[in-house]
Amino acid sequence: MHDRGAAGRAWLIAAVAAVVLGTAPGSLSPASAQGVTAAGDYQQRLQVYLSARRAFEAEADAYWTAIAEKRRLRFAKRRDGRAIGLDDYVLAQPPVYAGPARPVDPTPGGRPPRVERKPLPVVADFLKAAAEHYRFSPQRPATELAFKRAYARAASEAGLTREQAVRVYAFETGGNGTHDMQSGLSKARPGARAISTALGYNQLLTANSVNLMAEQGPHIVAALNARAARLSSAARKALEHKTAVVRRMVAVARSVPGRWSEQQKLAATPQGLGIHAMVLDVDVGPLLQTHKLMASVIFARRKGYTRPLTAAELEMMNLTGDGNGFDMVTMSQALRERVPTANFFQRSGYERNPVAIRHNTVAKLLAVTDARMDSAGQAPGARELASAFTTVLSSRE
């Protein structure tokens, strides 16, 4: 019975196609009739898929709109000094598409051409942009330990603790990251491809570098000037040249409105890529990365949060932005157990973050972050950074 029905549908499709083509139903070859049947089945399955996808997108749009609205209301309540409770969050997990996959078009040329993604810029591109637009090449460290000591010195002078800096480094780099490590690239994996422009111990994005130059540039210039005053003439001259380059970069970073969206646009240009190259510089790179973490610490202090941030809490602010991260930091444990991590992300960011998806409450996300810091903190690179902090701190006593 089933076979007879399938044959009947095939004959009907072939008959319709024959009418369209101006031929008699029986004149179509078996191969042509089979192709027409496949095309008809494809159209049917395509409509089922599109219907399921539209229903899912409507549900997802409503969910993420509710997330954004709840976030806006929480921020307003916090500004007014009002208490925030469980009702101020979306407590359901994001909807997950469970419908059919998009069917493959069987007709010749029906498969859409594969879109090749434009390769992400890598360290060589950052260095090339710095040379072309700023006539400058970052001063690379003689050894990785030299960069770690420079980072430990900058971080401790700014007020970061050894635990905060080392554990964030361990989480961001897996415990063995180098000063020029880019997200997705590993010397242990030949042929690996970059998955973002994130660079260094704190994995700064190109837009982070532009943002930091715009906001913290004067502080970086002041730190470089203070260091130059203690150097001999030749070394002082080299550092003064570097400081002049930083000033030019600050001017470029401030040439656009101080909105993240505008800084992202600038970061994608050769001028922005050249600014990002400074993360590699042994004098400037540690300052940029320190300021990124200290901005979160200062944000929390200004909001009246006096307890030292744990490394995991600091990472949440680093990962989701200061406002969202502070929301998690100030949340009670009871709320952390109930509130989904989706409340602190944009949809696109959340869907690219498998860790936040798998560990889908605040409590779970903080716990897995701490666990990864514990594990990666035992790696040789993390131990070397901890040792660098010990050396720097003991020299200041």
KOLBA-772958 format. One line per 5 residues: number of its first residue (from 1); their letters; for each residue x, y, z of C-alpha. Coordinates in Angstrom, 1 decimal. Example, Ala and Ser with C-alpha at 12.3 -4.5 7.8 and 13.67 -1.06 7.14 Angstrom:
1> as> 12.3 -4.5 7.8 ~ 13.7 -1.1 7.1;
REM end
This chain:
1> mhdrg> 0.0 0.0 0.0 ~ 2.8 2.4 0.9 ~ 4.7 1.6 -2.3 ~ 1.6 2.1 -4.4 ~ 1.1 5.5 -2.8;
6> aagra> 4.7 6.5 -3.3 ~ 4.5 5.4 -7.0 ~ 1.3 7.4 -7.4 ~ 2.9 10.6 -6.0 ~ 5.9 10.1 -8.3;
11> wliaa> 3.6 9.7 -11.3 ~ 1.7 12.8 -10.3 ~ 4.8 14.9 -9.9 ~ 6.1 13.6 -13.3 ~ 2.7 14.4 -14.9;
16> vaavv> 2.8 18.0 -13.5 ~ 6.4 18.4 -14.8 ~ 5.4 17.0 -18.1 ~ 2.6 19.6 -18.4 ~ 5.0 22.3 -17.6;
21> lgtap> 7.6 21.0 -20.0 ~ 5.0 20.4 -22.7 ~ 5.5 16.6 -23.0 ~ 3.4 13.6 -22.3 ~ 3.8 12.0 -18.9;
26> gslsp> 5.0 8.7 -20.5 ~ 7.7 10.5 -22.5 ~ 9.9 11.4 -19.5 ~ 12.8 9.0 -19.0 ~ 13.0 7.0 -15.7;
31> asaqg> 16.0 9.2 -14.7 ~ 14.1 12.4 -15.5 ~ 11.1 11.2 -13.6 ~ 13.3 10.3 -10.7 ~ 14.9 13.7 -10.7;
36> vtaag> 11.5 15.4 -10.7 ~ 10.4 13.2 -7.8 ~ 13.5 14.2 -5.9 ~ 12.9 17.8 -6.6 ~ 9.3 17.5 -5.4;
41> dyqqr> 10.4 15.8 -2.2 ~ 13.0 18.5 -1.6 ~ 10.5 21.2 -1.9 ~ 8.2 19.5 0.6 ~ 11.0 18.9 3.0;
46> lqvyl> 12.2 22.5 2.5 ~ 8.8 23.9 3.5 ~ 8.8 21.7 6.6 ~ 12.2 23.0 7.5 ~ 11.4 26.6 6.9;
51> sarra> 8.2 26.4 8.9 ~ 10.1 24.8 11.8 ~ 12.8 27.4 11.6 ~ 10.4 30.3 11.5 ~ 8.7 29.0 14.6;
56> feaea> 12.0 28.6 16.4 ~ 13.3 32.1 15.5 ~ 10.1 33.6 16.7 ~ 10.5 31.9 20.1 ~ 14.2 32.7 20.2;
61> daywt> 13.6 36.4 19.4 ~ 11.0 36.7 22.1 ~ 13.4 35.0 24.6 ~ 16.4 37.3 23.8 ~ 14.2 40.4 23.8;
66> aiaek> 13.1 39.4 27.3 ~ 16.8 39.0 28.3 ~ 17.6 42.5 27.0 ~ 14.6 44.1 28.7 ~ 15.3 42.4 32.1;
71> rrlrf> 18.9 43.5 31.8 ~ 17.9 47.1 31.1 ~ 15.6 47.1 34.1 ~ 18.2 45.6 36.4 ~ 20.8 48.2 35.5;
76> akrrd> 18.2 51.0 36.1 ~ 17.3 49.5 39.5 ~ 21.0 49.3 40.5 ~ 21.5 52.9 39.5 ~ 18.6 53.8 41.8;
81> graig> 20.0 51.7 44.6 ~ 17.0 49.3 44.6 ~ 17.4 45.6 45.5 ~ 17.5 43.0 42.7 ~ 15.9 39.7 43.1;
86> lddyv> 15.0 36.5 41.2 ~ 12.1 38.1 39.3 ~ 14.6 40.5 37.7 ~ 16.1 37.6 35.6 ~ 14.8 35.3 32.9;
91> laqpp> 14.8 32.0 34.6 ~ 14.1 29.7 31.6 ~ 17.0 28.4 29.5 ~ 17.3 29.6 25.9 ~ 15.2 27.7 23.3;
96> vyagp> 17.2 25.1 21.3 ~ 16.3 24.3 17.7 ~ 15.2 20.7 17.5 ~ 13.6 20.7 14.1 ~ 14.8 19.1 10.8;
101> arpvd> 18.0 20.2 9.2 ~ 17.8 22.2 6.0 ~ 17.5 19.7 3.1 ~ 20.0 19.6 0.3 ~ 18.7 20.8 -3.1;
106> ptpgg> 19.2 17.8 -5.4 ~ 18.9 19.8 -8.7 ~ 22.1 20.7 -10.6 ~ 23.5 23.9 -9.3 ~ 21.0 23.8 -6.4;
111> rpprv> 23.6 23.5 -3.7 ~ 24.6 27.1 -2.7 ~ 28.3 27.9 -3.3 ~ 30.5 27.5 -0.2 ~ 31.3 30.8 1.3;
116> erkpl> 34.9 31.1 2.1 ~ 35.4 33.2 5.3 ~ 38.0 35.9 5.1 ~ 41.0 34.8 7.2 ~ 41.4 36.6 10.5;
121> pvvad> 44.4 38.9 10.9 ~ 47.3 37.3 12.8 ~ 50.5 38.5 14.5 ~ 52.3 39.0 11.2 ~ 49.4 41.3 10.1;
126> flkaa> 49.6 43.3 13.3 ~ 53.3 43.8 12.9 ~ 53.0 44.8 9.3 ~ 50.3 47.4 10.1 ~ 52.4 48.9 12.9;
131> aehyr> 55.4 49.2 10.6 ~ 53.4 50.7 7.7 ~ 51.2 53.1 9.7 ~ 53.3 54.0 12.7 ~ 56.8 53.3 11.5;
136> fspqr> 57.3 51.1 14.5 ~ 58.1 47.6 15.5 ~ 57.2 46.4 19.0 ~ 60.1 45.5 21.2 ~ 59.8 41.8 21.8;
141> patel> 61.2 40.2 25.0 ~ 64.5 38.4 25.0 ~ 62.8 35.6 26.8 ~ 59.3 34.7 27.8 ~ 60.3 35.1 31.4;
146> afkra> 61.3 38.7 30.7 ~ 57.8 39.5 29.5 ~ 56.3 37.7 32.5 ~ 58.4 39.8 34.9 ~ 57.4 43.0 33.1;
151> yaraa> 53.8 41.9 33.4 ~ 54.2 41.0 37.1 ~ 55.8 44.4 37.8 ~ 53.0 46.3 36.0 ~ 50.2 44.3 37.5;
156> seagl> 51.5 44.5 41.1 ~ 52.2 48.2 40.9 ~ 48.7 48.8 39.6 ~ 47.1 46.8 42.5 ~ 46.4 43.4 41.0;
161> treqa> 47.2 40.4 43.2 ~ 49.3 37.5 42.1 ~ 46.4 35.2 42.5 ~ 44.2 37.3 40.2 ~ 46.8 37.7 37.5;
166> vrvya> 48.1 34.2 37.5 ~ 44.7 32.5 37.6 ~ 43.3 34.7 34.8 ~ 46.4 34.0 32.7 ~ 45.9 30.2 33.4;
171> fetgg> 42.3 30.4 32.3 ~ 42.8 32.5 29.2 ~ 45.8 30.7 27.9 ~ 45.6 27.2 29.4 ~ 48.5 27.8 31.6;
176> ngthd> 51.3 27.9 29.0 ~ 50.5 31.0 26.9 ~ 53.2 33.1 25.5 ~ 53.1 36.9 25.1 ~ 52.2 36.5 21.4;
181> mqsgl> 49.7 33.7 21.8 ~ 46.6 34.3 19.6 ~ 43.3 32.6 20.2 ~ 43.0 29.3 18.2 ~ 46.7 29.2 17.4;
186> skarp> 49.0 26.8 19.2 ~ 52.6 25.8 18.5 ~ 51.5 22.3 19.6 ~ 48.9 22.1 16.8 ~ 50.5 22.6 13.3;
191> garai> 48.1 24.0 10.8 ~ 45.8 25.5 13.4 ~ 43.8 28.6 12.4 ~ 43.1 31.8 14.5 ~ 39.5 31.9 15.8;
196> stalg> 39.7 35.5 17.0 ~ 42.1 38.4 17.2 ~ 42.5 37.8 21.0 ~ 46.2 38.1 21.9 ~ 48.5 37.8 24.9;
201> ynqll> 48.2 36.8 28.5 ~ 44.7 38.3 28.9 ~ 43.7 37.6 25.3 ~ 42.9 41.2 24.3 ~ 40.9 41.7 21.1;
206> tansv> 41.8 44.3 18.6 ~ 38.9 46.4 19.8 ~ 40.1 46.1 23.4 ~ 43.5 47.5 22.4 ~ 41.8 50.5 20.7;
211> nlmae> 39.5 51.0 23.7 ~ 42.4 50.9 26.1 ~ 44.6 53.3 24.1 ~ 41.7 55.7 24.0 ~ 40.8 55.5 27.7;
216> qgphi> 44.1 54.6 29.3 ~ 46.6 56.1 26.8 ~ 47.6 59.1 29.0 ~ 48.3 56.7 32.0 ~ 50.5 54.5 29.7;
221> vaaln> 52.4 57.6 28.5 ~ 52.9 58.8 32.1 ~ 54.3 55.3 33.1 ~ 56.6 55.3 30.1 ~ 57.9 58.8 30.9;
226> araar> 58.5 57.9 34.5 ~ 60.5 54.9 33.4 ~ 62.5 56.9 30.8 ~ 63.6 59.3 33.5 ~ 65.5 56.5 35.3;
231> lssaa> 67.3 55.3 32.2 ~ 70.7 56.1 30.6 ~ 70.7 58.4 27.5 ~ 70.6 55.7 24.8 ~ 67.9 53.6 26.5;
236> rkale> 65.9 56.8 27.4 ~ 66.0 57.9 23.7 ~ 64.6 54.6 22.5 ~ 61.8 54.7 25.1 ~ 61.0 58.3 24.3;
241> hktav> 60.6 57.3 20.6 ~ 58.2 54.5 21.7 ~ 56.2 56.9 23.9 ~ 55.8 59.2 20.9 ~ 54.4 56.3 18.9;
246> vrrmv> 52.0 55.6 21.7 ~ 50.8 59.2 21.6 ~ 50.1 58.9 17.9 ~ 48.1 55.7 18.6 ~ 46.1 57.4 21.3;
251> avars> 45.2 60.2 18.9 ~ 44.0 57.6 16.3 ~ 42.1 55.7 19.0 ~ 40.4 58.9 20.1 ~ 39.6 60.0 16.5;
256> vpgrw> 36.3 58.0 16.7 ~ 33.5 58.3 19.3 ~ 34.2 56.4 22.4 ~ 31.5 53.7 21.7 ~ 32.4 50.1 21.5;
261> seqqk> 30.8 49.7 18.1 ~ 32.9 52.6 16.7 ~ 36.1 51.2 18.2 ~ 35.4 47.8 16.7 ~ 35.2 49.5 13.2;
266> laatp> 38.5 51.2 13.8 ~ 40.1 48.1 15.2 ~ 39.4 46.3 11.8 ~ 41.4 48.9 9.9 ~ 45.2 48.8 9.3;
271> qglgi> 45.5 51.6 11.9 ~ 43.7 49.6 14.4 ~ 45.6 46.5 13.7 ~ 48.8 48.5 14.2 ~ 47.6 49.6 17.7;
276> hamvl> 47.0 45.9 18.6 ~ 50.6 45.1 17.8 ~ 51.5 47.0 21.0 ~ 50.2 44.1 23.0 ~ 53.5 42.4 21.9;
281> dvdvg> 55.7 45.2 23.2 ~ 57.6 44.3 26.4 ~ 57.0 47.8 27.8 ~ 53.5 48.6 26.6 ~ 51.9 45.2 26.4;
286> pllqt> 52.0 44.5 30.1 ~ 50.5 48.0 30.8 ~ 47.6 47.4 28.3 ~ 46.8 44.0 29.8 ~ 47.0 45.3 33.3;
291> hklma> 44.7 48.2 32.6 ~ 42.2 45.8 31.1 ~ 41.9 43.9 34.4 ~ 42.2 46.9 36.6 ~ 39.3 48.6 34.8;
296> svifa> 37.1 45.9 36.2 ~ 38.5 46.1 39.7 ~ 38.0 49.9 39.7 ~ 34.5 49.5 38.2 ~ 33.6 47.3 41.2;
301> rrkgy> 35.1 49.7 43.7 ~ 33.2 52.6 42.3 ~ 30.0 50.7 42.7 ~ 30.8 50.3 46.3 ~ 32.1 46.7 46.2;
306> trplt> 35.0 46.7 48.6 ~ 35.8 42.9 48.9 ~ 38.6 41.8 46.6 ~ 37.4 40.1 43.5 ~ 38.2 36.4 43.2;
311> aaele> 40.0 35.5 40.0 ~ 36.9 33.8 38.7 ~ 34.8 36.9 39.4 ~ 37.3 39.0 37.7 ~ 37.2 36.7 34.7;
316> mmnlt> 33.4 37.0 34.5 ~ 33.8 40.8 34.2 ~ 36.5 40.2 31.6 ~ 34.3 37.8 29.7 ~ 30.9 39.5 29.8;
321> gdgng> 31.8 43.1 30.3 ~ 31.9 45.1 33.6 ~ 28.2 45.7 33.9 ~ 27.2 42.1 33.4 ~ 30.1 40.7 35.3;
326> fdmvt> 29.4 43.0 38.3 ~ 25.8 41.7 38.2 ~ 27.1 38.1 38.7 ~ 29.7 39.2 41.3 ~ 27.1 40.8 43.6;
331> msqal> 24.6 38.0 43.2 ~ 23.8 35.9 46.3 ~ 24.7 32.2 46.1 ~ 21.0 31.3 46.1 ~ 20.5 33.4 43.0;
336> rervp> 23.6 32.0 41.4 ~ 22.2 28.6 41.6 ~ 19.0 29.6 39.8 ~ 19.9 32.2 37.3 ~ 20.8 31.1 33.7;
341> tanff> 24.1 32.4 32.3 ~ 22.2 33.6 29.2 ~ 21.1 36.6 31.2 ~ 24.6 38.1 30.8 ~ 25.2 37.6 27.1;
346> qrsgy> 24.0 38.9 23.8 ~ 22.5 36.0 21.7 ~ 25.4 35.9 19.2 ~ 28.0 35.8 22.0 ~ 26.2 33.1 24.0;
351> ernpv> 25.7 30.8 21.0 ~ 29.5 31.0 20.3 ~ 30.3 30.1 23.9 ~ 30.0 26.4 24.6 ~ 31.3 26.7 28.1;
356> airhn> 28.4 29.1 29.1 ~ 25.9 26.8 27.3 ~ 27.0 23.7 29.0 ~ 27.4 25.3 32.4 ~ 24.2 27.1 32.2;
361> tvakl> 23.8 28.8 35.6 ~ 26.0 31.4 37.2 ~ 27.0 29.0 40.0 ~ 28.0 26.3 37.4 ~ 29.9 28.8 35.3;
366> lavtd> 31.9 30.2 38.2 ~ 32.6 26.7 39.5 ~ 34.0 25.4 36.1 ~ 36.0 28.6 35.8 ~ 37.6 28.0 39.2;
371> armds> 38.2 24.4 38.3 ~ 39.9 25.3 35.1 ~ 42.0 27.9 36.8 ~ 43.0 25.3 39.4 ~ 44.1 22.8 36.7;
376> agqap> 45.8 25.2 34.3 ~ 47.5 26.9 37.2 ~ 49.7 23.9 37.6 ~ 51.1 24.2 34.1 ~ 54.7 25.3 33.7;
381> garel> 53.8 28.7 32.2 ~ 51.5 29.6 35.1 ~ 54.1 28.5 37.6 ~ 56.7 30.6 35.9 ~ 54.4 33.7 36.0;
386> asaft> 53.7 33.0 39.7 ~ 57.5 32.9 40.2 ~ 57.9 36.1 38.4 ~ 55.5 37.8 40.8 ~ 57.4 36.4 43.7;
391> tvlss> 60.7 37.9 42.3 ~ 59.1 41.3 41.6 ~ 57.4 41.5 45.0 ~ 60.5 40.5 46.9 ~ 62.6 43.1 45.1;
396> re> 60.2 45.8 46.3 ~ 60.4 44.9 49.9;
REM end
